[in-house]
């Protein structure tokens, strides 16, 4: 299955706007795609006393696309990396409301 190209680009742009620095570590966000979903991953680049750089990756959210309905659904990761359907918002043909749900993170399920 092919994901809607414009939606994927929108998610990628959204990720690019999330880059920030916290506690000496630079964090950026990546959109990793498969044929059925886009997983947003936070990558923390942590400087060390040597020239080595430590990279830590954490799942933030997953947007799953169902071709038959043309809808995106949102999933949140638990601390083992398993994803669970975010039931507070229904599936949507438009990706923006799902991204806004992650931004607002009212239930503290998405790791920023």
VODREN-589797 format. One line per field, with one value per residue: residue number from 1; residue in three letters; chain; y, x, z of N, C-alpha, C, O in turn. Coordinates in Angstrom, 2 decimals, m for minus. Example, Ala and Ser with C-alpha at 12.3 -4.5 7.8 and 13.67 -1.06 7.14 Angstrom:
<atoms>
resi = c(1_2)
resn = c(ALA_SER)
chain = c(A_A)
nY = c(m5.69_m2.25)
nX = c(13.19_12.85)
nZ = c(7.80_7.08)
caY = c(m4.50_m1.06)
caX = c(12.30_13.67)
caZ = c(7.80_7.14)
cY = c(m3.30_0.03)
cX = c(13.20_12.90)
cZ = c(7.80_7.87)
oY = c(m3.32_1.14)
oX = c(14.24_13.41)
oZ = c(8.46_8.04)
</atoms>
This chain:
<atoms>
resi = c(1_2_3_4_5_6_7_8_9_10_11_12_13_14_15_16_17_18_19_20_21_22_23_24_25_26_27_28_29_30_31_32_33_34_35_36_37_38_39_40_41_42_43_44_45_46_47_48_49_50_51_52_53_54_55_56_57_58_59_60_61_62_63_64_65_66_67_68_69_70_71_72_73_74_75_76_77_78_79_80_81_82_83_84_85_86_87_88_89_90_91_92_93_94_95_96_97_98_99_100_101_102_103_104_105_106_107_108_109_110_111_112)
resn = c(UNK_UNK_UNK_UNK_UNK_UNK_UNK_UNK_UNK_UNK_UNK_UNK_UNK_UNK_UNK_UNK_UNK_UNK_UNK_UNK_UNK_UNK_UNK_UNK_UNK_UNK_UNK_UNK_UNK_UNK_UNK_UNK_UNK_UNK_UNK_UNK_UNK_UNK_UNK_UNK_UNK_UNK_UNK_UNK_UNK_UNK_UNK_UNK_UNK_UNK_UNK_UNK_UNK_UNK_UNK_UNK_UNK_UNK_UNK_UNK_UNK_UNK_UNK_UNK_UNK_UNK_UNK_UNK_UNK_UNK_UNK_UNK_UNK_UNK_UNK_UNK_UNK_UNK_UNK_UNK_UNK_UNK_UNK_UNK_UNK_UNK_UNK_UNK_UNK_UNK_UNK_UNK_UNK_UNK_UNK_UNK_UNK_UNK_UNK_UNK_UNK_UNK_UNK_UNK_UNK_UNK_UNK_UNK_UNK_UNK_UNK_UNK)
chain = c(A_A_A_A_A_A_A_A_A_A_A_A_A_A_A_A_A_A_A_A_A_A_A_A_A_A_A_A_A_A_A_A_A_A_A_A_A_A_A_A_A_A_A_A_A_A_A_A_A_A_A_A_A_A_A_A_A_A_A_A_A_A_A_A_A_A_A_A_A_A_A_A_A_A_A_A_A_A_A_A_A_A_A_A_A_A_A_A_A_A_A_A_A_A_A_A_A_A_A_A_A_A_A_A_A_A_A_A_A_A_A_A)
nY = c(m1.18_2.25_5.14_8.26_10.75_13.58_13.81_12.41_14.08_16.31_15.37_14.96_17.58_18.67_17.22_18.27_20.84_20.45_20.26_20.69_21.92_20.49_20.22_20.12_18.34_17.80_17.52_15.94_15.16_12.38_11.06_7.92_5.75_3.10_0.75_1.00_2.73_5.69_6.33_8.40_9.38_10.35_11.63_11.86_13.59_13.25_14.91_13.75_13.45_12.65_12.43_11.00_10.54_10.13_8.60_8.51_6.88_7.32_6.22_8.29_8.62_6.90_6.91_5.40_4.26_3.40_2.02_1.20_2.70_5.17_6.56_7.92_6.67_7.11_6.11_5.36_4.87_2.38_1.88_m0.29_m0.19_m1.08_m0.39_1.30_1.82_5.10_6.15_8.43_10.12_9.95_8.03_9.74_11.38_13.43_14.38_16.35_16.86_14.68_15.08_17.41_16.38_14.94_17.07_18.49_16.56_15.76_13.58_12.73_10.71_10.72_10.87_13.51)
nX = c(0.85_0.46_1.27_m0.52_1.07_1.19_0.26_2.26_4.45_3.55_3.60_6.37_7.29_6.13_7.54_10.11_9.83_9.87_12.34_14.57_16.49_17.52_18.53_21.24_21.25_20.62_17.63_15.88_13.29_12.12_10.43_9.57_8.81_6.63_4.90_2.33_2.20_3.33_5.89_6.74_9.77_11.72_14.92_17.59_20.54_23.31_25.90_29.16_31.94_34.09_34.96_32.92_29.51_26.38_23.44_20.09_17.05_13.55_10.23_7.55_4.95_2.56_1.20_m1.27_m2.32_m5.27_m6.14_m8.61_m10.57_m9.51_m8.55_m6.60_m5.24_m4.37_m1.70_m0.21_2.93_3.87_5.99_7.49_7.71_5.59_2.74_m0.38_m3.80_m4.96_m7.67_m9.08_m9.51_m11.14_m10.53_m9.26_m9.65_m8.05_m4.83_m4.02_m5.67_m4.86_m2.14_m2.33_m3.47_m1.31_0.44_m0.92_m1.19_m2.76_m3.25_m0.80_0.58_2.30_5.70_7.71)
nZ = c(0.00_m0.66_1.03_1.50_m0.21_0.23_2.86_4.24_3.74_5.11_7.75_7.97_7.74_10.02_11.95_11.52_12.51_15.21_16.43_19.16_21.99_25.02_28.33_27.59_25.53_22.12_20.47_17.85_15.51_13.71_10.89_10.30_7.76_6.67_4.61_5.60_7.76_9.57_11.72_14.35_15.65_18.38_18.48_20.52_20.81_22.57_24.01_24.97_27.28_25.81_22.32_21.35_20.40_21.79_20.79_21.41_20.87_20.82_20.62_19.61_18.48_16.40_13.19_11.54_8.41_6.73_3.84_2.73_4.04_3.86_6.01_8.70_11.72_15.15_17.25_20.41_22.15_24.55_27.47_26.67_24.01_22.55_20.55_21.03_20.28_20.14_21.62_22.15_20.09_17.00_13.95_11.05_7.92_7.42_8.31_10.08_12.53_14.09_14.46_15.95_18.28_19.29_19.72_21.75_23.76_26.04_27.71_28.45_26.98_24.88_24.17_24.58)
caY = c(0.00_3.50_6.19_9.53_11.49_14.91_13.62_12.03_15.30_17.16_14.80_15.23_19.01_18.81_16.72_19.22_22.01_20.06_20.19_21.58_21.58_20.35_19.61_19.91_17.39_18.29_16.53_16.17_14.16_11.76_10.31_6.67_5.25_1.76_0.82_1.23_3.72_6.61_6.37_9.56_8.98_11.43_11.26_12.74_13.53_13.64_15.03_13.12_14.09_12.29_12.88_10.15_11.10_9.11_8.84_7.73_7.00_6.98_6.37_9.34_8.31_6.21_7.25_4.25_4.58_2.30_2.39_0.95_3.80_6.44_7.26_7.77_6.48_7.49_5.13_5.82_3.78_2.19_1.91_m1.44_0.04_m1.58_0.69_1.11_2.76_6.27_6.11_9.72_10.83_8.95_8.07_10.96_11.44_14.55_14.06_17.48_16.69_13.68_15.77_18.34_15.57_14.67_18.35_18.85_15.50_15.97_12.39_12.43_9.42_10.90_11.23_14.62)
caX = c(0.00_1.20_0.72_m0.75_2.33_1.07_0.16_3.59_5.26_3.05_4.15_7.81_7.47_5.76_8.70_11.23_9.56_9.92_13.71_14.84_17.60_17.05_19.52_22.49_21.08_19.85_16.64_15.14_12.25_12.16_9.25_9.98_7.63_6.51_3.82_1.03_2.20_4.45_6.23_7.55_10.80_12.56_16.34_18.36_21.97_23.84_27.36_29.89_33.23_35.00_34.44_31.78_28.17_25.39_22.13_19.01_15.82_12.31_9.00_6.64_3.59_2.46_0.01_m1.52_m3.24_m6.07_m6.48_m10.03_m11.39_m8.83_m8.40_m5.45_m5.51_m3.25_m1.28_0.79_3.81_4.09_7.43_8.17_7.75_4.37_1.82_m1.79_m4.71_m5.37_m9.12_m9.70_m9.79_m11.46_m9.76_m9.51_m9.11_m7.11_m3.81_m3.80_m6.21_m4.08_m0.91_m2.70_m3.66_0.02_0.95_m1.57_m0.77_m3.51_m3.21_0.63_0.93_3.29_6.98_8.42)
caZ = c(0.00_m0.71_1.91_0.80_m0.25_0.85_4.31_4.73_3.71_6.19_8.98_7.95_8.02_11.42_12.71_11.38_13.35_16.63_16.93_20.29_22.86_26.40_29.23_26.87_24.42_20.99_20.05_16.62_15.30_12.39_10.46_9.68_7.06_6.10_3.62_6.23_8.83_9.80_13.13_14.72_16.60_18.92_18.55_21.39_20.58_23.86_23.96_26.07_27.54_24.72_21.03_20.98_20.52_22.11_20.18_22.01_20.09_21.52_19.84_20.07_18.04_15.11_12.41_10.67_7.31_6.22_2.47_2.42_4.57_3.58_7.28_9.56_13.14_15.99_18.25_21.36_22.56_25.98_27.77_26.06_22.57_21.92_20.24_21.39_19.61_20.91_21.41_22.46_18.84_15.97_12.71_10.29_6.56_7.44_9.31_10.99_13.89_14.83_14.86_17.03_19.49_19.82_20.23_23.02_24.68_27.28_28.56_28.68_26.39_23.83_24.79_23.95)
cY = c(1.24_4.52_7.46_10.44_12.85_14.81_13.27_13.26_16.26_16.67_15.09_16.69_19.28_18.35_17.71_20.44_21.71_20.04_21.17_21.07_21.54_19.64_19.28_18.95_18.05_17.19_16.94_15.00_13.68_11.05_9.08_6.02_3.77_1.87_1.07_2.28_4.61_6.65_7.58_9.11_10.22_10.90_12.31_12.52_14.12_13.72_14.33_13.84_13.75_12.81_12.03_10.89_9.95_9.53_7.92_7.96_6.56_7.17_7.47_8.96_7.53_6.60_6.12_4.62_3.31_2.70_2.25_2.07_5.16_7.25_6.92_7.52_6.70_6.41_5.76_4.63_3.63_2.11_0.69_m1.27_m0.51_m0.41_0.30_2.19_3.87_6.49_7.44_10.54_9.78_9.05_9.27_10.85_12.57_14.29_15.14_17.30_15.67_14.27_16.74_17.59_15.24_15.94_18.68_17.83_15.58_14.78_11.94_11.07_9.52_11.49_12.34_14.78)
cX = c(0.89_0.49_0.48_0.48_2.26_0.97_1.52_4.50_4.84_3.60_5.65_8.09_7.17_6.92_9.85_11.06_9.72_11.32_13.91_16.02_17.10_18.15_20.82_22.40_20.25_18.90_16.07_14.20_12.29_10.85_9.73_8.74_7.78_5.38_2.46_1.03_3.44_4.67_7.13_8.48_11.55_13.98_17.05_19.83_22.63_25.36_27.99_31.22_34.27_34.39_33.25_30.47_27.21_24.06_21.12_17.75_14.63_11.13_8.15_5.21_3.66_1.13_m0.18_m2.59_m3.95_m6.60_m7.98_m10.93_m10.80_m8.60_m7.08_m5.95_m4.23_m2.99_m0.22_1.64_3.84_5.59_8.19_8.28_6.55_3.40_0.38_m2.62_m5.10_m6.85_m9.82_m10.03_m10.07_m10.50_m10.17_m8.92_m8.08_m6.12_m3.68_m4.41_m5.44_m2.75_m1.19_m2.92_m2.31_0.62_0.37_m1.31_m1.47_m3.47_m1.77_1.05_2.06_4.56_7.65_9.68)
cZ = c(0.00_0.18_1.11_0.92_0.45_2.36_4.91_4.76_4.82_7.53_9.07_8.28_9.49_12.31_12.67_12.26_14.84_17.22_18.09_21.10_24.30_27.19_28.50_25.71_23.34_20.56_18.70_16.42_13.87_12.13_9.69_9.06_6.69_5.07_4.25_7.33_8.81_11.30_13.38_15.85_17.05_19.03_19.39_21.11_21.82_23.77_25.18_26.25_26.49_23.41_20.58_21.19_20.79_21.50_20.86_21.18_20.94_20.58_20.46_19.74_16.73_14.47_11.40_9.64_6.85_4.85_2.19_2.91_4.22_4.85_7.97_10.99_13.91_17.03_19.15_21.81_24.09_26.22_27.25_24.54_21.83_21.73_20.56_20.72_20.58_20.65_21.68_21.22_17.76_14.78_11.88_8.89_6.42_8.58_10.39_12.39_14.74_15.30_16.00_18.34_20.13_20.40_21.60_24.11_26.03_28.23_28.86_28.15_25.38_24.45_24.00_24.72)
oY = c(1.25_4.72_7.72_10.85_13.22_15.64_13.77_13.45_16.94_17.48_15.44_17.00_20.05_19.00_17.96_21.03_22.64_19.80_22.32_19.94_22.42_18.59_18.24_18.76_18.77_16.05_18.11_13.97_14.46_10.50_9.19_5.78_3.27_2.97_1.34_2.69_4.32_6.96_7.76_8.55_11.05_9.85_13.49_11.39_15.32_12.73_14.32_14.73_14.49_13.54_12.32_11.77_8.93_10.66_6.70_9.10_5.57_8.16_7.56_8.98_7.52_6.60_5.92_5.21_2.29_3.61_3.08_2.37_6.18_8.47_5.82_8.10_6.49_5.86_6.58_3.50_4.61_2.27_0.63_m2.11_m0.41_0.44_m0.85_3.34_3.61_6.95_7.56_11.53_8.82_10.02_9.76_10.30_12.64_14.00_14.84_17.57_15.80_13.99_16.87_18.11_15.26_15.90_19.10_18.20_15.46_14.95_10.87_10.35_8.52_12.50_12.13_15.66)
oX = c(1.96_m0.72_1.20_0.86_3.18_1.54_1.88_5.24_5.69_4.02_6.14_9.02_7.89_7.25_10.50_12.05_9.70_11.46_13.47_16.49_16.36_18.65_21.43_23.37_19.29_19.31_15.80_14.31_12.47_10.23_10.23_7.75_8.87_4.97_1.50_m0.03_4.43_3.76_8.14_8.04_11.96_14.20_17.12_20.32_22.53_26.03_27.42_31.57_35.24_33.40_32.64_30.35_27.23_23.60_21.28_17.43_14.70_11.05_8.03_4.34_4.69_0.08_0.65_m3.62_m3.31_m7.42_m8.56_m11.95_m11.49_m8.47_m6.54_m6.95_m3.13_m3.92_0.58_1.15_3.82_6.37_9.41_8.88_6.49_3.25_m0.03_m2.19_m5.51_m7.24_m11.02_m10.75_m9.31_m9.76_m11.29_m7.84_m7.35_m6.54_m3.27_m3.72_m5.37_m2.30_m0.38_m2.59_m2.18_1.24_1.10_m1.22_m0.82_m3.63_m1.56_1.80_2.71_4.51_8.10_10.49)
oZ = c(0.61_0.09_0.14_2.01_1.17_3.07_5.97_5.73_5.41_8.36_10.14_9.03_10.14_13.30_13.70_12.71_15.65_18.42_18.03_20.92_24.74_26.77_28.77_24.98_23.62_20.33_18.44_17.08_12.93_13.05_8.58_9.75_6.43_4.72_3.53_7.79_8.14_12.07_12.70_16.85_16.24_19.62_19.02_21.16_22.08_23.48_26.26_25.48_26.30_23.43_19.55_22.05_20.10_21.68_20.86_20.84_21.67_19.84_21.68_20.61_16.05_15.12_10.51_9.98_6.60_4.74_1.49_2.28_4.27_4.80_7.85_11.41_13.39_17.63_18.70_21.87_24.82_25.29_27.38_23.86_20.60_22.60_20.38_20.60_21.71_19.58_21.45_21.30_17.63_14.63_12.00_8.70_5.44_9.70_11.50_13.37_15.96_16.41_16.92_19.41_21.35_21.47_22.50_25.29_27.07_29.44_29.45_28.81_25.06_25.15_22.88_24.41)
</atoms>
